[in-house]
Every structure is written in structure tokens, then in C-alpha cells.
Amino acid sequence: MPVSKESKKKLSTVLISSLLISGLTTVSLTPSNVSAVSQQQVKVSHQVENIIQKRGKALKEYSLKFNQNNYKIESITVGDKTVTYRAYENIVYVSNPVDTNLQIMNIYVPEEYFENATIEGYTAKTAPIFFPNQIGGYREASPATPERESVALALSRGYVVASPGARGHNSESENGKYTGKAPAAIVDLKAAVRYLRYNDKLIPGSAEKIIANGTSAGGALTSLLGATGNNKDYDSYLKEIGAANARDDIFAVSSYCPITNLDHADMAYEWLFNGVNTYNWRGSGTLTDEQIQISNELKMLFPEYVNSLELVNYESRNTNGKGLKKAPGQFKKGTVLTLDANGEGTFKELVKFYVIESAQSALDAGTDLSDFDWLTIKDENVTDIDLEQFVVYATRMKTPPAFDALDASSWENSLFGTDTIAGQHFTQYSFENSAVNGSLADAQRVKMMNPMNYIGTKGANTAQYWRIRHGTIDRDTSLAIPVILATKLQNEGKNVDFAMPWNIGHSGDYDLEELFAWVDSISKSSGNHK
């Protein structure tokens, strides 16, 4: 069949672009010789496709319309119940992906919804959408499957599950360029939410009830997703990857031990662990004199930051009728949370309160706390804690600075790298004291990775419902970090369920029954349930 003049020009453009991307640049293409080239079109296209797919780079523009017919019927046993579901897997959720191995989503829907059935009071229109990510260490992550306990249990309770993959700081193309530095991961999660909203009429479940879930860096990104709904700071990034034209705010956040507020995490870590000079991570040891000095300096920076937040405690402190009725240092409703130059003050008392509350819950559940002489227990009530001795018990994990390493070697340094720079500093302290003459990350990108910069601001639709869990002996970040996040949300009128489970380290999804009871409570009490 003859090739038209216009077709020749289009084919020339496509092939030239493809060959440039693939590196096959030794062929000279013009409209005059495109007929000859077209005879080998299939062969060249296959070469280009193989090369580009190896890199995870999209060869085509992907449709944003959900394909209802592209699924498998599968089943899984949860307890004594067999759950049959439709598995829609490896859905590319943007039209112009950077990496089709990561910018994909798995969607699972209980089969009963296609039979007009009701599950635990939910229908195909009202079921919440559980949105778990598997991100850790700000590294790239694949979507979850029902082999993950939280996914299987969510399906058994009648939830639709949509789990996104995302780029991370370690993502890179075959040509050696990094493709997942900040803010790539949060942009990907937002794009996945937009896909769900864009296809709300085609995908069972309610896009108005998306509950995001994550642990560690995944918890931080879940918090960031919940804090920054529809904020325009991310629009250019979303447009670049072809995200759907839809909202990206969500209904609720479930965040386990979020490694967040990174630009203030070093000072918060030393505020808590200063004076504990042994560590145990990537080997054990004792802090050097230089490291002790760094710890002292960082600790001194923290009170100014806390005081600048102007946080207020509005919570009733006698909800369980125990413990803090007699606790020293307790404060009245409406107390401003501050620290003096030595790191003492009402903010510290609030951190202590959450640890005391945790110990009380453990004691009520029958846990023997008698060996902990840093707890004061009277008449089955935990009334006080020596926080410094408690921290010695918990132990220090990281050397200072805990996040913005002076040699720019941490995962967080890598997060703030560029497409050509492996890692950068993201705090003024580490930049000024860099051991490697490291560069400082762009302030806007640092801002975009911290939910504290968006909660309560005019340009962000922050989720109304939050559940935050951080174990009392989780040493990956300071206990102060989740307390700051939870308090800021409370001050902005959000519904926050925050607790520090007793003797739990850095982990998540350890209380799924309680998590899903919370999901049910907020989903069924809000509008549009029936």
C-alpha cells in the first residue's frame, strides 16, 4: 500500500524520536527515504520497544480509562472464610509514565459486588477503598497483592483494595539517570488517587472514601498524601507524567511510624537521645567526641522550632479515668506547647503523657511492668515516667545527624538528590558542616516532602480522618515527630486517633483488627454510606 506524504512525515517523526530514545542514532531518516524505512518498521519498532521496555520507559501513551474486562478471578482463605475477588493488576495509572514497572496499580474487588451482594454493610457503591503502599526507606516499591495480610483481610471485610507502586530514590534508567528523586514518590501516589477518582463510575467502591495506609517512609508519604490534597505545588509534576484530570485529596490516613518532617528530624532525634552515647545500627559502637558535640548542637536547635509551631494541647487527659489524674506536670486544656533552652517544657510533658498512656494500657492488659524502675505506678495507675531513663531503655539507634548525614550517604540524602546527583543535604546545619562539600537541595522540593508545610493552609484539602501509630521503642525517628504531626492536625480540627503502642519497635500493620474497626467506624458514620 502506498504511503501518503503526510503519513511519511508522521512515521519519520515517530521513528526518529524512537531511535533517539533508544540510542539507535546511526540511521538517517528523512521523508524521502521513509518508504524504505517503512518496510522495516516492524523490525525497528520491536527493537525500540524491547530497549525502552527494558528501561521501563513507555513506548506509547497509556489510556486512563479503567478496563473493566481485564481481570482474573482469584480466591484466598482468610481465617475460615474463602474470599473470591477480581484481580485487575499492573494497571498503568498515568498516560505518560517514566517507569511502567513502578507506576502501576493493583485493584482487587470482592466478586460478591458483581452479584449485587452486600458485605459487612457495604455495597459496590459504598465500599471504602483501602489504598496501601509498600514503600520503605523512600525506595521504589511495587504494588501489594493479597499475599499481604492487610490486603487479604481488607477484602474479607468488603473493602475494595487499590495498591499503587511508586518510584523511589534508587530508581534509575539504563543511561544512569535517577528517575525517582523527590518529589517523585508523592507525585506517583497522587496520580494513582487521581486515576481512582477519574474512574470512580467504573471501579467498584467509593472514591470519596479512599483510606491510605503505609509504614515508615510509606507512612510518611501516606501522611503527605493526606495533608496535600489538590495542592498546586505538585501540578506541573503530575502534568508531566500524564496524571488524570481529577482531584487527589483522600478521605483518611493510616500512618505507622512515619519517617517525616525530615528537615527537622535531626534536631528532634537529638532532643530525645542526647546523652545516650551508645548506638546499635549497621553495627554498634560509642559516639565520638565530635558526634557528641553534633548531638549537643542539634538538640539546642529543637526548642526554637517547636516554639515556632505555636501548638496547643486541647485534648482531655483523663479519658480512661486512670493514671494522669494524679500525674505531675499535667496541663490544662488549651495549654501552649513550648520548650525552654534546655529542652524542658509542656511539649516534653505531652510526649511523656503518650508514653504513660501506653504503659497504662499495657498494665490494664495484664503486662508486668514491675521491672521498669523508671515508671511510677501507684494503685495500678501509671502516674509518672523518667523519660531520660526510658530512652536509655529504648536505646539509641542512629548516630548524629540521624537523617541528613554529613557525608550525604543516608537514604534521605539520596531522596533529595537530582537526576544526576546521588544525594544532597536538605538541612542548613548539615550543609554548613558537610564532610564532602555537598550541595543543598532546592528548598521547594524539601518543602514538598513535609506535610507540616501544608496542614491548615488555604491551598490544601487535608484529609479529615487520621490514625497514627508509633511504637514507644521505635528509635528510627524521635517520638517528638509523630506527636508534632498529630497535634498539628488536632489543632486544625482534624479527627485524630494517635497512640504509641507499648514496647513496639519500627513496624506497621501489627493491629489490623483495630485498624479496620477504625476504618469501619469512620466509613459508616460519614455520609453516602447507604
C-alpha positions in Angstrom: 0.0 0.0 0.0 1.4 3.5 -0.9 2.5 5.7 1.9 0.9 9.2 1.8 3.1 12.3 2.1 1.6 13.1 5.5 2.0 9.5 6.7 5.6 9.6 5.7 6.2 12.8 7.8 4.4 11.3 10.8 6.3 8.0 10.5 9.6 9.8 10.1 8.9 11.8 13.3 7.9 8.8 15.3 10.8 6.6 14.2 13.4 9.4 14.7 12.0 10.1 18.2 12.0 6.4 19.0 15.6 5.9 17.7 16.8 8.9 19.6 15.3 7.5 22.8 16.7 4.0 22.2 20.2 5.1 21.2 19.9 3.8 17.6 21.0 7.1 16.1 23.2 5.8 13.3 20.2 5.6 10.9 19.5 8.8 8.9 15.7 9.3 8.3 14.0 11.8 6.1 10.6 11.9 4.4 12.2 11.0 1.1 13.5 7.6 2.4 10.8 6.8 4.8 9.2 4.4 2.3 12.3 2.2 2.6 12.3 2.6 6.3 8.7 1.7 6.5 9.4 -1.8 5.0 11.5 -2.4 8.2 9.0 -0.7 10.5 8.0 -3.8 12.4 11.6 -4.9 12.9 12.8 -1.5 14.1 9.7 -1.0 16.3 10.4 -4.3 18.1 14.0 -3.3 18.7 12.9 0.1 20.1 10.1 -1.4 22.2 12.5 -4.0 23.7 15.1 -1.3 24.6 12.5 1.1 26.0 10.7 -1.6 28.0 14.0 -2.7 29.5 14.3 0.8 30.8 10.7 0.8 32.0 10.1 3.8 29.7 6.7 3.9 28.0 6.6 3.4 24.2 3.1 4.7 23.9 0.6 6.9 25.7 -1.5 4.8 28.0 -5.2 5.1 28.3 -6.5 6.5 31.6 -9.9 4.6 31.2 -10.2 1.6 33.5 -10.7 -1.6 31.6 -13.4 -3.5 33.4 -12.8 -6.6 31.4 -9.1 -7.1 32.1 -9.2 -9.2 35.2 -8.6 -12.7 36.7 -10.9 -14.4 39.2 -8.9 -15.5 42.2 -9.6 -16.5 45.8 -7.8 -16.5 49.1 -8.6 -18.0 52.5 -8.9 -15.6 55.4 -9.5 -17.4 58.7 -12.3 -19.8 58.0 -13.6 -17.7 55.1 -12.8 -18.1 51.4 -12.8 -14.7 49.6 -13.3 -14.7 45.8 -12.2 -11.5 44.1 -11.5 -9.9 40.7 -7.8 -9.0 40.3 -7.1 -6.1 38.0 -3.3 -6.0 38.1 -0.4 -3.9 36.7 -2.6 -1.0 35.6 -0.5 1.9 34.4 -2.1 4.8 36.2 -0.7 7.7 34.1 -0.7 8.3 30.4 3.0 9.2 30.1 4.8 7.1 32.6 8.5 7.3 33.4 8.7 3.7 34.6 6.0 1.1 33.7 7.4 -1.3 36.2 6.6 1.0 39.0 3.9 3.5 38.0 1.3 0.7 38.2 -1.6 -0.2 40.5 -3.3 -3.5 41.5 -7.0 -3.3 42.1 -8.9 -6.1 43.9 -12.7 -6.2 44.1 -14.7 -8.8 46.1 -16.6 -10.9 43.5 -19.8 -10.6 45.5 -20.2 -7.0 44.5 -20.8 -8.1 40.9 -23.7 -10.2 42.2 -25.3 -7.2 43.8 -24.4 -8.5 47.3 -23.8 -6.6 50.5 -20.6 -7.3 52.5 -20.5 -6.2 56.2 -23.0 -3.5 55.3 -21.1 -2.2 52.3 -22.3 -2.3 48.6 -20.4 -1.9 45.4 -21.1 1.8 45.6 -20.3 2.4 49.3 -17.3 0.2 50.0 -14.3 2.1 51.2 -11.1 1.8 49.0 -8.1 0.6 51.0 -5.0 2.2 49.5 -1.9 0.6 50.9 1.7 1.2 49.7 4.7 -0.9 50.3 7.3 1.9 50.4 10.2 1.7 52.8 13.3 3.8 53.1 11.9 6.1 50.4 12.9 3.4 47.9 10.9 2.3 44.9 8.1 -0.1 45.6 5.8 -2.5 43.8 2.0 -2.7 44.4 0.8 -5.1 47.1 -1.1 -8.3 46.4 -3.5 -10.4 48.5 -0.5 -12.3 49.8 0.0 -9.4 52.1 -2.2 -9.9 55.2 -3.7 -6.4 55.2 -4.9 -6.7 51.6 -6.5 -10.1 52.2 -8.2 -9.0 55.5 -9.4 -5.8 53.8 -11.0 -7.9 51.0 -12.7 -10.2 53.6 -14.3 -7.1 55.2 -15.8 -5.9 51.9 -13.3 -3.2 51.1 -12.0 -2.6 47.5 -8.2 -2.6 47.6 -6.1 -0.4 45.3 -2.4 -0.7 45.9 0.0 1.6 44.0 3.6 1.1 43.1 5.8 4.2 43.1 9.3 5.4 42.1 11.9 5.9 44.8 15.3 7.5 45.4 17.0 4.4 44.0 15.1 4.3 40.7 17.2 5.0 37.6 17.2 4.5 33.9 19.6 2.4 31.9 21.5 5.5 30.9 22.3 6.1 34.6 20.0 9.0 35.3 18.0 8.9 38.5 14.2 8.9 37.9 12.7 8.8 41.4 14.2 11.6 43.5 11.8 13.9 45.4 9.0 14.6 44.8 8.5 11.6 42.5 7.0 9.2 45.1 4.4 11.5 46.3 3.6 12.6 42.8 3.0 8.9 41.9 0.7 8.3 44.8 -1.3 11.4 43.9 -1.5 10.2 40.3 -2.8 6.9 41.5 -5.5 8.6 43.5 -6.5 10.7 40.5 -6.8 7.5 38.5 -9.3 6.1 41.0 -11.3 9.3 41.1 -11.3 9.6 37.3 -12.7 6.1 37.0 -15.0 6.3 40.0 -18.0 5.2 38.0 -16.2 2.2 36.5 -14.4 0.9 39.6 -16.5 -0.5 42.5 -16.0 1.3 45.8 -16.3 4.9 46.7 -13.5 7.2 45.6 -14.8 9.6 48.3 -13.6 7.0 50.9 -10.0 6.4 50.0 -8.1 5.3 53.1 -4.3 5.4 52.5 -2.0 3.1 54.6 1.7 3.0 54.9 4.6 2.3 57.2 7.9 4.1 57.8 8.7 6.1 54.7 5.4 4.7 53.4 3.7 6.2 56.4 5.4 9.5 55.8 4.2 9.5 52.2 0.7 8.5 53.3 0.7 11.4 55.7 2.0 13.7 52.9 -0.7 12.5 50.6 -3.4 13.2 53.2 -2.0 16.6 54.0 -1.5 18.0 50.5 -4.8 17.2 48.7 -5.1 19.1 45.4 -2.3 21.5 46.2 -0.9 23.2 43.1 2.7 22.7 44.1 2.5 19.3 42.5 0.6 20.1 39.4 3.5 20.5 37.0 4.9 17.2 38.0 1.5 15.5 37.6 1.0 17.0 34.2 4.4 15.8 33.1 3.6 12.2 33.7 0.1 12.4 32.3 -1.9 12.1 35.5 -5.7 12.1 35.2 -7.6 15.4 35.4 -9.2 14.7 38.8 -8.8 15.5 42.5 -6.1 13.9 44.6 -7.5 14.5 48.1 -8.3 11.5 50.2 -10.8 10.6 53.0 -8.4 9.2 55.6 -4.9 8.4 56.6 -3.5 5.3 58.4 0.2 6.0 59.1 2.5 3.7 61.0 5.8 5.2 62.4 6.1 7.9 59.7 9.6 9.0 58.9 8.5 12.5 58.2 9.3 16.2 58.9 12.8 15.3 57.6 14.2 18.9 57.7 13.6 18.9 61.5 14.1 15.2 62.3 17.8 15.5 63.2 17.2 18.1 65.9 14.2 16.2 67.2 16.3 13.0 67.4 19.0 14.6 69.4 16.5 16.3 71.7 15.3 12.8 72.7 18.5 10.8 72.5 21.1 13.4 73.6 23.2 11.8 76.4 22.7 8.3 75.2 26.1 7.7 73.6 26.0 4.2 72.5 24.2 3.2 69.3 23.2 0.0 67.5 22.5 0.3 63.8 24.7 -1.0 60.9 27.0 -2.1 63.7 27.2 -0.9 67.3 29.5 1.5 68.9 30.0 4.6 71.0 29.7 8.1 69.8 32.9 10.0 69.2 33.6 13.4 70.9 32.8 15.0 67.6 29.4 13.2 67.3 28.6 14.1 70.9 29.2 17.8 70.1 27.0 17.5 67.0 24.3 15.9 69.2 24.6 18.9 71.6 24.3 21.4 68.8 21.3 19.8 67.2 19.5 19.4 70.5 19.8 23.2 71.1 18.1 23.9 67.7 14.9 22.0 68.5 13.2 24.3 71.1 13.1 27.2 68.6 11.4 25.0 66.0 8.8 23.6 68.5 8.0 27.1 69.8 7.6 28.5 66.3 4.8 26.0 65.6 2.6 27.5 68.3 1.0 24.2 69.0 -1.7 23.9 71.7 -2.9 20.9 73.6 -6.7 20.7 73.5 -7.1 17.1 74.5 -8.8 15.9 77.7 -6.2 14.0 79.6 -8.5 11.8 81.7 -10.3 9.8 79.1 -9.6 6.4 80.7 -10.1 7.6 84.3 -6.7 6.4 85.3 -3.1 7.5 85.5 -2.8 11.1 84.7 -5.4 12.3 87.2 -2.5 12.2 89.7 0.4 12.7 87.3 2.8 15.5 88.0 3.3 18.1 85.2 -0.1 17.5 83.6 -1.6 20.6 81.9 -5.0 22.0 81.4 -7.0 22.2 78.2 -5.7 24.9 75.9 -2.0 24.9 77.1 0.5 26.2 74.6 3.2 23.6 73.9 6.7 25.0 74.4 10.3 24.1 75.3 12.9 26.2 77.1 16.5 26.4 76.0 17.3 23.2 77.9 14.5 21.2 76.1 12.1 21.2 79.1 8.5 22.3 79.0 4.9 21.5 78.2 5.8 19.8 74.9 8.0 17.4 76.7 5.2 16.7 79.2 2.9 15.9 76.2 5.4 13.3 74.9 5.6 11.8 78.4 1.9 11.7 78.6 1.6 9.5 75.5 4.3 7.1 76.9 2.5 7.0 80.2 -0.8 6.3 78.5 0.8 3.5 76.6 2.2 2.0 79.8 -1.2 2.3 81.4 -2.9 0.4 78.5 -0.2 -2.4 78.8 -0.7 -2.6 82.5 -4.5 -2.8 82.1 -4.0 -5.6 79.6 -2.0 -7.6 82.2 1.6 -6.8 81.2 4.0 -6.9 84.1 5.8 -3.6 84.4 7.3 -4.1 87.8 10.9 -4.3 86.4 10.8 -0.8 85.0 12.0 1.4 87.8 11.7 4.5 85.6 7.9 4.1 85.8 6.0 5.3 88.9 3.0 3.0 89.5 0.5 3.5 92.4 -2.6 1.5 92.9 -2.5 0.1 89.3 -2.1 3.6 87.9 1.0 4.7 86.0 1.5 8.2 87.3 4.9 9.3 86.1 7.9 8.3 83.9 11.6 9.3 84.0 11.8 10.0 80.2 15.6 10.1 80.2 15.9 6.6 81.8 13.1 5.3 79.5 15.2 6.5 76.5 18.2 4.6 77.8 16.0 1.5 78.0 14.8 2.1 74.4 18.4 2.6 73.2 19.8 4.9 70.6 19.7 3.6 67.0 21.4 6.3 64.9 24.5 8.4 65.0 24.1 12.2 64.6 22.9 13.6 62.3 20.4 10.8 62.0 19.0 11.8 58.7 21.0 14.5 56.9 24.3 12.7 57.1 27.4 14.9 56.9 28.8 12.6 54.2 25.4 12.8 52.3 25.2 9.0 52.4 21.8 8.4 54.0 18.6 7.3 52.2 17.2 10.7 53.0 20.2 12.4 51.3 19.5 10.2 48.3 15.9 11.2 48.3 16.8 14.8 47.8 19.3 14.1 45.0 18.7 15.1 41.4 18.7 13.1 38.1 22.5 13.3 38.1 23.4 13.8 41.8 23.1 10.8 44.0 22.4 12.7 47.2 22.2 16.2 48.6 21.9 17.9 52.0 18.5 19.2 53.0 19.2 21.0 56.2 21.2 24.1 56.7 23.2 22.5 59.6 24.5 19.6 57.6 25.1 21.7 54.5 27.3 24.1 56.6 29.1 21.2 58.2 29.3 18.9 55.2 32.2 16.4 55.2 32.0 16.1 51.5 31.4 19.7 50.3 27.9 18.5 49.5 25.3 20.6 47.7 22.0 21.8 49.3 18.7 20.6 47.8 16.2 23.0 46.4 14.1 24.5 49.1 10.9 23.9 47.2 11.5 20.2 46.9 12.2 19.9 50.6 9.0 21.8 51.3 7.0 19.4 49.1 8.1 16.4 51.2 6.9 17.7 54.6 3.2 17.6 55.5 3.7 20.2 58.2 4.0 22.8 55.4 0.5 22.1 54.1 -1.7 21.2 57.1 -4.1 24.1 57.7 -3.1 26.0 54.6 -5.5 27.5 52.2 -4.3 25.6 49.1 -4.5 22.1 50.5 -7.5 19.9 51.2 -6.2 17.9 54.1 -7.9 14.6 55.0 -10.4 14.8 57.9 -9.6 11.4 59.5 -6.2 10.2 60.7 -4.9 7.2 62.6 -1.2 7.4 63.6 0.7 4.7 65.4 4.3 5.0 66.6 5.7 2.3 69.0 7.2 3.5 72.2 10.6 1.9 71.5 10.7 2.8 67.8 14.1 4.5 67.5 14.1 5.2 63.8 12.9 8.7 64.5 12.2 10.7 67.6 8.9 10.3 69.5 8.6 14.0 69.1 7.9 13.8 65.3 4.6 11.9 65.4 3.5 14.0 68.4 4.1 17.2 66.4 2.2 15.8 63.4 -0.8 14.6 65.5 -1.0 17.8 67.5 -0.9 20.0 64.4 -3.7 18.0 62.8 -5.7 18.2 66.1 -5.2 22.0 66.2 -6.6 22.2 62.7 -9.8 20.4 63.7 -9.0 17.0 62.2 -10.2 13.8 63.7 -7.0 12.2 65.0 -6.6 8.8 66.6 -3.0 8.8 67.9 -1.3 6.3 70.2 2.2 4.9 71.0 1.7 1.1 71.4 3.8 -0.3 74.3 7.1 -1.9 73.5 6.6 -1.8 69.8 9.5 -1.0 67.5 9.7 0.2 64.0 6.9 -1.7 62.2 3.3 -1.5 60.9 0.1 -3.4 60.3 0.5 -5.1 63.7 -3.1 -4.3 64.8 -5.1 -4.9 61.7 -8.3 -5.7 63.5 -8.2 -2.4 65.4 -7.2 -0.6 62.2 -10.2 -2.0 60.2 -12.5 -1.4 63.1 -11.5 2.3 62.8 -12.0 2.2 59.0 -15.5 0.9 59.5 -16.3 3.5 62.2 -15.4 6.4 60.0 -16.7 5.0 56.8 -20.1 4.0 58.2 -20.6 7.2 60.2 -19.9 9.5 57.3 -22.3 10.5 54.6 -23.0 8.5 51.4 -22.9 5.1 53.2 -26.2 3.8 52.1 
